[in-house]
Amino acid sequence: LGRKFGASLENTQKLLQLAKDLDLNVIGVSFHVGTGCYDASLFYNAVKSAATVFQQGNAVGYTFTLLDIGGGFPGFKNETISMDNIAAQLNLSLAEFFPSERNLIIIAEPGKYFVESAFTLCCNVISVKEVNDRNKHFMYYLNDGVFSSFIGVLFAEKFKPFLLQESDTTLLFKSSLWGPTCDSSDCISEEMYLPKLSVRDWLYFKNMGAYTTCFASKFNGFNPPVIYYVSTSKIGSIFSVSFDD
């Protein structure tokens, strides 16, 4: 969340004292390590800092009963962090700094955790540009971009494409992926290596359920992607019964 929200430990004591002087009912502490966190130990450090604020609150006359451990939890396992890693750090820190005998309500905001892996995005190659400089490379223009599903690019998020249809060659070329709009910043990836693609080829991107379609605009007249719902027959039958009832 950057510098827009929250307070540093250098200021919390003064803020709590001011809140007490104004007779404000402060009931607890909330933190958020940020979406896209790849270091589980930051959750441990955040709980430790929250415990310090609890002590500061107690010193000015508050009895806090709520701890919000925020969100940003990954919705799929990757090489750098998983929900298991985060849970281990949270359990360790909560046991150390907030013993179980405390009358404390702990809440979280696991939106990304629930939705990230629920969506796969399929993109069509709508134009190809071959650049013949010292190192030949290809620029591929897709029917989705930064002003729709790939807004995460603006926050340094990386997106890995997969070929919908496997290539019949192992030859890879330096490539870049671009969105469809006129904005020069509409670039999904400036450098990666892909087989040679053609117009109408399809790429797909996994784990696209968080902070994607909800940000989609119609900039330059391009509509947000169409959503298709897919389920196994078992899950489909459960939904059918639920809706009938």
Number of C-alpha atoms within 10 A of each C-alpha: 10 8 7 6 9 13 11 10 13 8 10 16 18 13 13 21 17 13 15 16 10 9 9 10 10 15 13 19 19 16 20 20 20 14 15 16 17 18 14 21 15 17 24 22 15 19 26 17 16 22 19 16 19 21 15 18 24 13 13 16 12 18 15 19 15 17 21 17 21 19 20 19 26 25 21 17 12 10 6 10 17 17 16 11 15 20 15 15 19 21 14 14 20 17 11 14 15 19 11 10 6 8 12 14 11 14 13 15 13 15 15 19 18 14 17 20 17 16 19 15 19 20 21 18 21 17 17 17 13 11 12 9 7 6 8 11 21 22 19 25 24 25 19 26 24 23 27 24 24 23 20 19 18 14 9 9 12 12 15 11 18 14 15 14 10 8 12 7 8 9 10 12 17 16 22 19 20 24 26 21 21 9 13 8 14 22 23 26 19 11 14 15 13 19 17 17 19 14 13 12 15 18 18 16 16 17 16 21 20 21 17 20 20 11 15 20 15 11 14 11 8 16 13 20 16 8 10 7 6 10 9 7 9 8 10 12 12 10 13 10 9 9 8 6 6
